[in-house]
Amino acid sequence: MKLLALLIPTAHSLLACGVGGVVSPPMTHRPSGVPSQIGAVCAGIWSLDNKITRGYLQRESLQTIRRSQARSFFWGQPGDIVVLGDWNGSGTTKAGVYRAGVWYLDFNGNGKWDGEEGGDRIVRMGSLSSIPVVGDWSGSGTTKVGVFEDGIWKLDYNGNGQWDGPEGGGRLLSFGSQGDQPVVGDWNGSGTAKIGIVWQGQWLLDYNGNGQWDGIAGGDRLIHLGDANSVPVLGDWNGSGTTKVGVFNNGQWLLDWDGVKSEMRRLSLGSAGDVPVVGDWNGSGTTKLGIWTKGTWLLDFFGFGNYEQVKFGDPAAVPIVGVW
């Protein structure tokens, strides 16, 4: 199992390509040693790089990756929120979009819309004002959908692609309030995605996974990290198997390295206006840092602060990370 972070592009990048946001799963179940790969989405056009490995970068001398070496396809339209997940449990990240309460998921992963009769999936869950979230809520090995709105979470817990309500196997949870930003991660390493919220640098995490706020005494976590101007980032920084929190602010990163704030790491990478990206670039089992700026990626390949520069994607696109 590897942990990936929620990818949150800046407002400038989102508007430039007409993309409403990017939501990535906090974890994917895949063999150890598989590195994260990069991609870009612009107005429904997806470009995925299948060969972003250390050896590949060396052979290419860090030059621009040729278009012929990338996979491209159409999925969605301008204004959609990009959602990523391993919808069918095959071990690869697949495309999806969320549009005003309707999800269009490339369930079979072939990069084209085959319709529900052809193996893809339409999910109706949420509304125009809902925030989409994804995660493996049940630990079955597949990414499932959900929505957050004003402190209320609706999760497709059984993964059947519809909202069944609590009586039918769905999860209806109250956690947070209006204006909070939802976050998802495996906070305790149990193998299931759990919920949390961020508000002006305060993180409330459902650490015990029961879907409610029990307070610190009841086993949940309250973390003060960042402020209203910080961008939340998530990852397994030390490879322990749990999702940990962090923030990015104008090129400065502050990471809760061990998940209990006994070790904090301050790192510098990027500048104001850059988009923070995170992934396990070399497949070692730890989440590492990166930034995206106008089609250029700067990736901390080994986690030692030695950054590799890669040019991939339209300068107006938004970056995505997965295992294609």
N, C-alpha and C positions, 0 to 999 in steps of 0.2 A: 504494500500500500504506500502510495506517495501522496503528499499533501501539496495542494496548489493554493494560491492566494486569490482572493477576490480582486479583479482587475478593474480599477476605477479611473477611466480617462478624464482629462481635464475638460472643462466646458468648451474651451476654444476648439479642441480637436473634435469634439462631438458635433459641434455646429458646422465645422468645415466640410464634413462629409455627409451631413444629414443623418447621422446615426444617433439614436436616442440613449445609448449607453451599452456597456458590456457587463454581463454577469457570468462568471466562471465558477465551476464547482470547487469547493474547498478541498476535495480529495478525489482521486481516481484510483481504482483498484487495478494495478498493473504490475508486472514483474519488476523487481529491483534492478537498477542499472539502465532503465529506459530514460533517456534525457527528454526534457521538455523541448518543444519546437515552437517556432514563431509563425505568425501570420498577420494579415491585415484585412480589414473590411472597409469598403467604401461604397455607399449607396447600393447595397445588395450584391456587390461583387466581392467574392472571397478569394484571397490568394494565400495559399498555405505552403510553407517550406518544409519538405519532407526530409531534408538532409542537413539540418543545422546541428552538426556534431563537431567536436574539436578537430578531428582528423579532416573533416570536410573543409573547415575554415582554413586549415594549414595548406591544403592542396590548392585552394582558391586564392591564397595569399590575401585573405580578408577583403577581396574585391566584391563588387556588387554581384549578388546571386542572379544568375541568368533566369529570365522568365521561363525558359524551356525546362528548368529544373524545379519549377513550382507547380502546384496543382491549383487551378483556378476554376471557379464555378459561380453561378448566380443563386442567391438564396435571400429572399426578402426584398425590401424596398426602402427608399429613404425614409427616415423617421422611426424605423423599427429599432427595438432594443435587441442587441445581439445576446443570445444565450448559448452557453456551451455545456456539453455534458456527454457522458457515456450512457446514452439512452437505453441501449440493448445489452450492455455488459460485455461487449466484445474486447474491451481493453483500449479502445481508441476514443479520442474526443471527437464529437460530431457537432454539426451546425444546428442552429435553431434561431428563431426570432420570436419576440413577443410584441404583439400589436393590439393595444387597447383591450386586454382581457382574453386574447386568443393567441395560443402558442402554435407555431408551425415547426415541427421537429423532424430533422433528417434521421429518422429512426434506424433505417438500414445503412446509413452512412455512405451512400454512393454519390452524394453531391448533387442530386437532382430531385425535383419534387415528383414523386410517383403516386401521390394521393394515398389516402388511407387504404384503399384496396390494393395498392402496390407495396405496402409495408411501411409507409411513413405515418405520422401521427399529428392530428389536430387536437389540441386540448383547450377547452373553454374554462378558464379559471382566472378570476380577477376582473378588473375594470380599468377604465382610462386612468384612474388615479392610483391604482395599485402598483407596488414595486415588486417585480418578479424576483424570486430567489430559487436557487437550485441546490440539491444535495442528496446524498444517499441517506434518507431519513431512517430506513429500517435496517441498513447494513446488508442488503441483498446483493450488492455489487453493481447496481444500476443507479444512474442519476435520475432523480425525480423532481418534479416541479412544485412550486408553491408561490404564494403571494403574501406581501406584508402591506397593511394599510392602517394607519393610526393606532398602532399597537396590537393589531389583530393579525395573526398568522393563520393561513389556510394551507395545509400541506397534503399533497397527494401521497400519503404514507404507503399505501399498498401498490402504488406505481401502475395503476390501471388506466391512467391518462384521463381521469375525470374527477370532479369533485363529488364525492359520495356523502359528504357530511360526516360528523362524528359517529353517527349510527351505522354508516356503511364502510368504515375503515379509514376515513380521512382524519386528520388532526386539526382541530380548531383550538388555537392557543392565544392567550392574552399575555403579551410580554413587550413592554415598552409603551410608547405613547406617540401622539401626533408630532411630526417633525424629527423623530429619531431615524437614524440610518441603520437598516438591518445588516447584520453580518452573520456568516455561517461558517462553522469549523468543527473539527473533532477535538474539542478542548481537552478531553481526558484520555484520548487514545483508545476508546472502546470499539472503534470501527464504524460508528454512526455519525452523521452530520447533526450538529446541534445549533440552536439559534442564539442570537445575541443582538445587542443594539449599541450604537455609539451616538453620543450627544455631547458636542463641545468638549471632546477629550475625555469623557467618561464612558467607559466600556462596562456594560452589564452582560455577563456571559452565563448561559444556562449550563453550567459546568457538569451538573449531575444528569442532565438530559431528560428531566421529567416534564419539560415544557412550561415551567412556571418559575417565577422569581422567588427563591427561598431565602435570599439574603446570604451573607457570608457565613453566618452561623449554621445555615442550612445546607451548605455545600456548594453554593454558587460563587462567582467571582466578580468583584468590582475592582476595575483597574483604572487609574488616572494616567492617561498617556496622550499627549498632544493637546490641541485646542481646536477652536472652531475653524481655523484656517488650515488644519492638517488634513492630509489624505490618508485614510486608514489603509493599511496593507496587512496581509495575513500570510503566514508560511510556517514551515517547520525548520526554523533557523539552525537548530543544533542536531537534527536527525533523530530525535527521541521518539517520534511517532505521534506527536500531538501538534495541533495548530496553535501558533502563538501570534500575538498581536504586534503591531508596529505602526509607525506613522512616517509620512514623507511631507516635508515642507520646504519648498524652495531649494531643493538640492541637499537638504539635510535629512538623514534617516535616524530614527530612534527605535530600536528593536528590543522587545522583551525577550531576551535570548533564551531563557530557560523556562519561561511560562509562569514564573512566580516572582518576577522582578528582582530576584537576588543578583542577577547579572544583566545589566543593560548595555547595549552596544550603540555607540554613536558613530555614524559613518557619513561620508560626504560623497555624493554621486549625483551629477546633474545640476540643474539650476531652475530658476523660476520659469514656469510654463512647460517644463518637461513632464512627460507622463511616466509615473513609476510602473515598472513591470517586474514580476518575480517569477522564478521557475527553477527547476533542477536542471540547469543547462548541461551538466556533464554526467548526470545519472548517478551521482554518488549517494543520493538519499537525503540531501539537505537542500532547502530552498535558498536561492541566491538572488542577488539584486540585479536590476537593470533599469535602463531608462529608454524611452522612445522620444525622438524629436524629429518630426518632419521626414519620416522615412529612414532615419538612421537609428539603429539599436546600439546601445553600449551595454555589454553584458559582462558581469563579473563571473567568468566561466568556472573558476575553481573556488571562489569565495575568499580569495586572498587579496582582493583589491586590485588585481591586474585585469584590466578591462579589454574585451575584444570589441571592435567596431564592425558592425554588419549593416549593409544597406539593403533594405527589403521593404517593399510596400510603397504605395503612392504617398507622397508627402502629406496629402489631405486625409488619408485613411486613419482608422483607429487600430491600435495593435491588439492582437489576441495571442494567447499562449495555450498550448495543449499538446497532445500526443496524437499526431495525425496518422 
